[in-house]
Amino acid sequence: MALSDEYKIRILKNTQIFSTAEAGLLGQIADKLVEISLKKDETLFYKGDKGHAMYIIENGSVKVHDGEHIFDTLRENDVFGEYSLIDTEVRSATITGLEETKLLSLNKDSFYGLIHSDQDVLQGILKLMVTRLRTLDVIQEELAQKNRKIASQKEEISKKNAELVSLNDEKNQLISIVAHDIRNPLASASTFVSLLKSEIDLLSEEHAEYVIYLQRSLDRITDLVTRILDVKAIESRYMNIKPSRFSVRSEVNDLISQLESKALQKDIQIVRELDEFEATLDQGLFRQITENLVTNAIKFSPPSKSIHIRLTNSKDRLMFEVQDEGPGLTKEDKSKLFGRFRILSAKPTGGESSTGLGLSIVKKFTETMEGKVWCESKYGKGATFKIDLPMTLRVQQKPLV
């Protein structure tokens, strides 16, 4: 059934572009409008097609897109393609139906016919298009103002960032000074404690306990200072790498020997499965990586359990593993495992302190030496941390991300 001109005029008056048009002009345009049906997912025209008609959405909706990228969604009373009536350029986007859609179309031939028959039609159409262009000018000016505001905010953010960088540098300098000043008295205190421990048999039982307690406190402070300096190094833009050739097995054995007493205090047995080979890595970084992992395993393992430490090499890669029989990791723990200052659900089993920095340091230092670290764990069944490193590292300076 053909649509009446009265119905078409009502549709025209509901559109933004024709809402202010005079009745005579609307009547002439309505007489030339043709109804078109567009199915869901059917394309009306493609980007690059020659334009030959203007369209008004009677009901339904279409998408304006270029492939998968959607620019806009047009609905009832929206108008599109009007510039094709006077412009010879190709379509700048594709139009596809989002549902069953009814369109009213005014083609270029009909438009020129209206112009030739009545110059007032041309004047009316041009007024409407000028109004549309002015609206676009207003939008562009609003966008320009917003862009200027964004540029100003960006400049302010840049200034703030520069200030933060300066403050961070000052903080790192302060950390270096404080750490240096703390380490000197710590070394002196540790020396005196070592002297007292060498004669602990001459002390009363109560005083001997004081010496042991003092040694543990000094060890905790030393560990905290070391971790603070590790964070300072991580926050530096670059870290100098110093590769050297060393026996990896000897390095790991020496580490275990130093930490074994802590394990024995909790009746924890350390089982060694260490291959003999040499590697060219930064020995200091390797020591910190392995020490953090073994210390964590001791710290979070319940008494009377075992820790398995494995060291193997294959195809120019070094694999270091620490397997514990602790509580394992929850799903939430895994999501924040290597983050800085992230405290996991598991708690130290012997009253040890935990800063939440150890694993983040392990990750950064491992990646600095072009390796990778990951954890395999089932909640309630312990955890195995694995380090994969190259056997030969040649990088002298590595940016830290």
Residue pairs with C-beta under 8 A, 6 or more apart in sequence:
2 35
3 33
3 35
3 104
5 27
5 30
5 31
8 30
8 33
8 104
9 23
9 26
9 27
9 30
11 56
11 58
11 77
11 104
12 18
12 21
12 26
12 29
12 30
12 56
13 19
13 21
13 26
14 77
15 56
15 77
15 78
15 79
16 77
16 79
16 132
17 79
17 82
17 128
17 129
17 131
17 132
18 26
18 29
18 79
18 128
20 128
20 131
21 29
21 124
21 128
22 124
24 120
25 120
25 121
25 124
25 125
28 114
28 118
28 121
29 106
29 114
29 121
32 106
32 110
32 111
32 113
32 114
33 56
33 104
33 105
33 106
34 104
34 105
34 106
34 107
35 58
35 102
35 103
35 104
35 105
36 44
36 55
36 102
36 103
36 104
36 105
37 100
37 101
37 102
37 103
38 44
38 60
38 62
38 97
38 100
38 101
38 102
38 103
39 97
39 100
40 97
40 98
40 99
40 100
41 96
41 97
42 96
42 97
43 94
43 95
43 96
43 97
44 55
44 62
44 95
44 96
44 97
44 103
45 51
45 91
45 94
45 95
46 91
46 94
47 66
47 90
47 91
47 92
47 93
47 94
48 90
48 91
49 90
49 91
50 90
50 91
51 81
51 83
51 84
51 87
51 89
51 90
51 91
51 108
52 84
52 107
52 108
53 81
53 84
53 85
53 105
53 106
53 107
53 108
54 79
54 80
54 81
54 82
54 84
54 85
54 105
54 106
54 111
55 79
55 80
55 81
55 95
55 103
55 104
55 105
55 106
56 77
56 78
56 79
56 103
56 104
56 105
56 106
57 74
57 75
57 76
57 77
57 78
57 79
57 101
57 102
57 103
58 76
58 101
58 102
58 103
58 104
59 76
59 101
59 102
60 75
60 76
60 97
60 98
60 99
60 100
60 101
60 102
61 73
61 74
61 75
61 76
61 97
61 98
61 99
61 101
62 73
62 74
62 80
62 95
62 96
62 97
62 98
62 101
63 70
63 72
63 73
63 74
63 95
63 96
63 98
64 70
64 71
64 72
64 73
64 74
64 80
64 93
64 94
64 95
65 71
65 93
65 94
65 96
66 93
66 94
67 94
71 93
73 98
74 80
80 95
81 91
81 95
82 129
82 132
83 89
83 129
84 91
84 108
85 106
85 108
85 111
85 125
86 129
111 125
114 121
114 122
115 121
115 122
115 125
168 235
172 232
172 235
172 236
175 228
175 229
175 232
176 229
176 232
179 225
179 228
179 229
179 232
182 221
182 225
183 222
183 225
186 218
186 221
186 222
186 225
189 214
189 218
190 215
190 218
190 222
193 211
193 214
193 215
193 218
196 203
196 211
197 211
197 215
200 208
200 211
203 211
220 353
223 353
224 353
224 355
227 355
227 357
227 358
227 361
230 288
230 357
230 361
231 340
231 357
231 361
233 239
234 360
234 361
234 364
234 400
235 400
236 400
237 399
237 400
238 397
238 398
238 399
238 400
239 368
239 397
239 398
239 400
240 396
240 397
241 282
241 285
241 368
241 369
241 393
241 395
241 396
241 397
241 398
242 282
242 283
242 284
242 396
243 280
243 281
243 282
243 392
243 393
243 394
243 395
243 396
244 280
244 281
244 282
244 283
245 278
245 279
245 280
246 278
246 279
246 281
246 283
247 276
247 277
247 278
248 277
248 278
248 279
248 286
248 311
248 313
248 318
249 274
249 275
249 276
249 277
249 311
251 283
251 286
251 287
251 290
252 272
252 274
252 290
252 309
252 311
252 320
253 272
253 274
255 287
255 290
255 291
255 294
256 270
256 272
256 294
256 309
259 270
259 291
259 294
259 295
259 298
260 270
262 295
262 298
263 269
263 270
263 298
263 307
265 350
266 298
266 301
266 302
266 303
266 349
266 350
267 303
267 304
268 298
268 301
268 303
268 304
268 305
268 306
268 307
269 305
269 306
269 307
270 294
270 306
270 307
270 309
271 306
271 307
271 308
271 309
272 309
273 308
273 309
273 310
273 311
274 309
274 310
274 311
275 311
275 312
275 313
277 313
277 318
277 391
279 313
279 318
279 389
279 391
279 392
280 391
280 392
280 393
280 394
281 318
281 369
281 389
281 390
281 393
282 368
282 369
282 393
285 365
285 368
285 369
286 369
286 389
288 361
288 365
289 320
289 361
289 362
289 365
289 366
289 373
289 387
290 320
290 387
292 358
292 359
292 361
292 362
293 320
293 322
293 362
293 385
293 387
294 307
294 309
294 322
295 358
296 322
296 358
296 359
296 385
297 307
297 322
297 323
297 324
297 326
297 385
298 307
299 348
299 349
299 350
299 352
299 354
300 324
300 326
300 327
300 346
300 347
300 348
300 349
301 307
301 324
301 325
301 326
301 349
302 325
302 326
302 349
303 349
303 350
305 324
305 325
305 326
306 325
307 322
307 323
307 324
307 325
308 321
308 322
308 323
309 320
309 321
309 322
309 323
310 319
310 320
310 321
310 323
311 318
311 319
311 320
311 321
312 318
312 319
313 319
313 391
316 390
316 391
316 392
317 388
317 389
317 390
317 391
318 387
318 388
318 389
318 390
318 391
319 386
319 387
319 388
320 386
320 387
320 389
321 384
321 385
321 386
321 387
322 384
322 385
323 382
323 383
323 384
324 382
324 383
324 384
325 382
326 346
326 349
326 382
326 383
327 345
327 346
327 379
327 380
327 382
328 346
328 377
328 378
328 379
328 380
328 381
328 382
328 383
329 337
329 344
329 346
329 375
329 377
329 379
329 383
330 345
330 379
331 379
332 345
333 344
333 345
333 346
334 375
334 377
336 342
336 344
337 344
337 359
337 375
338 359
338 360
338 362
338 363
338 373
339 356
339 360
340 356
340 357
340 360
341 355
341 356
341 357
341 360
342 356
342 359
342 360
343 354
343 356
344 356
347 354
348 354
362 373
362 385
362 387
363 373
364 400
366 372
366 373
366 387
366 389
367 373
368 398
368 400
369 389
369 390
369 393
369 395
369 398
370 389
370 390
370 393
370 395
371 387
371 388
371 389
371 390
372 387
372 388
373 385
373 386
373 387
373 388
374 385
374 386
375 383
375 384
375 385
375 386
376 383
376 384
376 386
377 383
377 384
